Amino acid sequence: MCACHPSLYKTIFYSFLVFKMIEGKRVRLRSFELSDLDEIMKHWNNMELRNLLGGADRGPVTRNEEEEWVRNTWKQRQERRAFTFAIETLTDSKLIGGTGLFNIDWTSRSTAVGISIYNPEYWGKGYGQESMDLILGFAFQNLNLNRVELDVFDFNKRAQKCYLKVGFKEVGRRRKARFIDGKYRDAIILDILKDEWVTRFRESG
Ligand SMILES: CC(C)(COP(=O)(O)OP(=O)(O)OC[C@H]1O[C@@H](n2cnc3c(N)ncnc32)[C@H](O)[C@@H]1OP(=O)(O)O)[C@@H](O)C(=O)NCCC(=O)NCCS
């Protein structure tokens, strides 16, 4: 399943032009709600997921902590410090993950991005590529940012392939940056520039 189909690029591009909801072919990005907590708590203490994100050393989290996290996403968006979105399916409005821009540098117009599809049943089916395309569109077309970067651990091959297919390029590596599940792991740094993202739309259109 490939989210890089030309018609998807067009859908995303034109959605931003006419300021529709942030929707692709199969998912939409929306604000997190407190009603999402039940679904979040089904997955967030899955240590496989938390290892992929590098957060397992925090240990299990409580519903109260996650509620605080959701409330914080609203505050950060109002203050323009971070933009965090829930990812939900278009067919049945099911929450499947989250994605967000953070560490935004408004002078250099650069930001970090993160993404997590919570439910393993939805991994490897193209939802990550489509969601990443949508948040890149938001970063470049709505916020007028110029550069988006992310870190991915060396063992997370699925995420690496997803990001490369969306157009990120590897630009560096923090060696043995994190101790995860008994081993030191490298963090690979990837980024994408607005020009590259725009060119991809032109080439696909
Ligand atoms: C990383 C993540 C966002 C990617 O989203 P996704 O929907 O699973 O990925 P996609 O299907 O869009 O793309 C993954 C690609 O890698 C391939 N792939 C799947 N599993 C793979 C594996 N174990 N090794 C290599 N490639 C793999 C898929 O086939 C797909 O390629 P294709 O489009 O050519 O078929 C998602 O898997 C996720 O959230 N995982 C858990 C948390 C996480 O790792 N977050 C990222 C931290 S940096």
The ligand as an ORCA input file, in Angstrom:
! r2SCAN-3c Opt
* xyz 0 1
  C       6.442      4.360     12.042
  C       4.990      4.414     11.592
  C       4.428      5.820     11.790
  C       4.939      4.088     10.091
  O       3.611      4.081      9.692
  P       3.028      2.781      8.931
  O       1.641      3.091      8.550
  O       3.253      1.591      9.789
  O       4.017      2.705      7.695
  P       3.662      2.698      6.143
  O       2.861      1.463      5.836
  O       3.081      3.993      5.739
  O       5.121      2.600      5.511
  C       6.005      1.620      5.973
  C       6.750      0.984      4.810
  O       7.702      0.061      5.354
  C       7.338     -1.273      4.990
  N       7.532     -2.096      6.173
  C       6.619     -2.556      7.042
  N       7.218     -3.263      8.011
  C       8.541     -3.235      7.737
  C       9.685     -3.776      8.374
  N       9.571     -4.499      9.492
  N      10.903     -3.539      7.814
  C      11.018     -2.810      6.688
  N       9.966     -2.253      6.038
  C       8.742     -2.484      6.572
  C       5.906     -1.205      4.531
  O       5.626     -2.232      3.616
  C       5.872      0.184      3.906
  O       6.489      0.210      2.646
  P       5.606      0.182      1.270
  O       4.815      1.443      1.245
  O       6.651      0.124      0.193
  O       4.762     -1.056      1.352
  C       4.127      3.361     12.366
  O       4.527      2.052     12.017
  C       4.215      3.537     13.856
  O       3.686      4.495     14.400
  N       4.893      2.607     14.542
  C       4.973      2.615     15.993
  C       5.640      3.857     16.593
  C       6.826      4.330     15.785
  O       7.683      3.560     15.382
  N       6.861      5.655     15.574
  C       7.946      6.297     14.848
  C       9.040      6.676     15.755
  S      10.351      7.491     14.872
*
